[in-house]
Amino acid sequence: MQSSETIKLDWWERKLAVTFIVIFYFVASINLFAQKIGDISSIIGVRDNQLIGYGLVVGLKGTGDSSSAFTNQTLSNLLKNVNVKLNPKDIKSKNVADVVVTATLPPFARQGDKLDITISSIGDAKSLEGGTLLLTPLKAVDGKIYALAQGHLTIGGFNVGQNRGVQAHFTTVGKLYGGATVEREVTFDLYHQKNATLSLKESNFNNAVTIQNLINKTFHKKVATALDPRTIRLEKPKKISMPEFLAQVQNIEYYLPQQNIVVIDERTGTIVAGSDIKIDPIVITQGDMIIKIEKRSSMTDLAEIFQKYHAKPKDIISILETLKASGPLKDELKIN
């Protein structure tokens, strides 16, 4: 890259080193890549459902909630179910924590199937480590119980911090793999359906029409109709079941045009960008850093400069956002 940069290094020398990850994927000379239709679309009606419940984690080693009213009341109500009557005001225990339990109910889940659950403290508990979740019903938005959860929590997220030894992160959140059992099924009669609807993950008129034509070509008849840039209506052919029809549709390969995009995760400071993304000539000033790009350059060239001088993630993100807003960065910028 033919460019010049003037940076006052003493400003950077006063800063602590910051770990920064830049991942570049290299695009071949061919700007198309094959994907199956099932990877870029979903079938309307075939979806996950979110479940939530309120429960208690017991057996904590003095790291539970302080004597809060709702924790004591919940524990008192629980004890009544086993014929133990106790006034909530008389309960003094830090071995119990109020939690919210969440899970995802996949499509076509059957009674007896196991679900992974996440348990999160909603009180002032210091840690859920070593605790056991008591029987907790999990409900959907319709208020019906679809699963029951119970079991011993797993607390992860340990790492080694600089000069601080081993530390546990997010000990107020735990996982329980296979900790819930499906009790109620979400009924969906797919087999007897004569029509289905594909929903593309991205809205694009050209992709919708191309996929429509590709499906019709595969089945040698008009079975697909693009209703809008994201929705394709499917009509099942005769002498084939709907599951078999959808399986064949999802396995059709579609050569999707390569799209240049820069993705930024502001929380982690991670940037993912195509190496062939170009930056038009411009002068960049950020704090005490000045970068002058005299000729059209690539993201790789710009990233090398950033890494060479240990640019902080927030500064790089700010520069890329400004490049997009002012015009030198033409490709799409997505910020998470």
Secondary structure, DSSP 8 states (H G I E B T S, - for coil): --EEEEE-HHHHHTS------EEEE---SS-EEEEEGGGSEEETT---EEEEEEEEEE--SS-S--S-HHHHHHHHHHHHTTT----GGG---SS-EEEEEEEEE-TT--TT-EEEEEEEE-SS-S--TT-EEEEEEEE-TTS-EEEEEEEE-B---EEEETTTEEEE--TTEEEEEEEEEE-S------TT-SEEEEEESS--HHHHHHHHHHHHHHHTS--EEE-SSSEEEEE--TTS-HHHHHHHHHT-EEEEE---EEEEETTTTEEEEETT-EE-SEEEEETTEEEEE-S-EEHHHHHHHHHHTT--HHHHHHHHHHHHHHSSB-SEEEE-
